Amino acid sequence: MKKPAYQKSILASDTLYTSGQLAIGKNGELVGENNIQEQTKQALTNLKQVLAEKDFKLEHITSVTIFLQDIQNDFAEMDVAYREFFQNMKPARATVEARLFKPEFLIEIVAVAAKLADNRVYE
């Protein structure tokens, strides 16, 4: 099996840039087929793991980009799962519609995290 042509994350100084996270479980299987909330939760769980591998936390996230296959139909349900995960944290966010790697993937999430972001104030 070929190794991917990318890193899960790149650390530059105190900033961590993550590659896109999909709803792939520990065994490499799709989690939440046709269910945007379950796919969102799995992608965010994977993101949390990528952060932890470099000693970062959700609180360090400064920016999130979300790619949805169907923004019209999936945005509201994605947002419910996203809000549950981040609770009172509110990193900057962009959400765009995009054709993803495979049609069964409904969401992909990319984030930027900075260790110096601990002092952020959320309104």
N, C-alpha and C positions, 0 to 999 in steps of 0.2 A: 504494500500500500504506500502511495506517495505521501510525503509530508505536505501539509498545506503551505502555500506560498505567502503566508502572513503569520504574524505573532498574535496571540490572544490579547496582548497589551504591550505598550511601549512606555517605559518610564523615562521622562526627560526632566531632570532636576527634581522638583517636588510635584510634578504634574504627570498623571497617568492617563494615557489615551487607550481606550479599549476598542477592539474589533467588534463587529456586530454580533450580538447574541441572539440566538434563535431558541425556539422551544424544543430543545433536544435534551432528553434525559440522560442519566448516567450510563445507560447501555447503548447510547447512540440512536435511540428511537424518538420519533416525534411524540411530544406530549400534547394532549388536548386537540385532537383532530377536529376540525370545524368548530372550535371553541376558543374565541378570542380571549376570554378572561383566563382560561387555563394556560393558553400559550403565552400570554403576557406575564403571568405569575412565574412560569418556568424560565422565560427569557430573563426576567429580573433576578430570579434565583441564581441563574448562571452568571449574570453580571456581578452579583454579590460575591460569588466564588472567585471570579477573576480579580476583583478588587482585593479580596482577602489574601490571595496568593502573593500580592505585593505589599501587604500590610496596610491596605486602605479600607475605609468603611463607607457605607452609604452616605454618611454625613460629609464626606469629602467631595461628593459629586457636585460639580458646578454647572454642568450642562449635559442634557440628554437629547438625543435625536432619535425619533421613533419613525420607522418606516412601516406603513400598513398597506396590505394588498388592496383593501377596500375601505378607504377612509370614511365614505358616506355611511356604510352600514356598521363598521366596527369601532369607530372612534369612541362613542359613548360607553360601550362595555369595556373597552381597553382602559379608558380613563378611570372607571370604577376600580379595576384591579390595580392600576398604577397608584391611585390615591391611597388604597389600603396599604400598599407596600411602602410608600414614602411618608405616609401620615402627615405630620406637620412640616416636613422638609419640602422646599419648593425650589429645586434647581431650575435654571433656565431650560426651556424645552421648545423643540420644534417637532412638529408631526407632519409628515408628508406621505402622499400615496406613491407607491413604487411597486413595480413587478419584482418580486423576490426570487431567490435562488430556485425554489420549487413552488408550484401553486399551493401545495398543502401548508406551506409556511405562511401564516397570516400576519406575522409581525417580526421585525428585527429591531434591536435596540443597541445604540452606540452611546457611550458616555465619556466625559472628561472629568477627572477628579484631581483635586489639588490639596495637598497636605496643609497648605497655608489657608485653606478655606474654613478652618475650624471656627473662626470668629464671625461667620456670616450671621446676619439678622434676617429672620423671615417675617414678612408682614402678614 
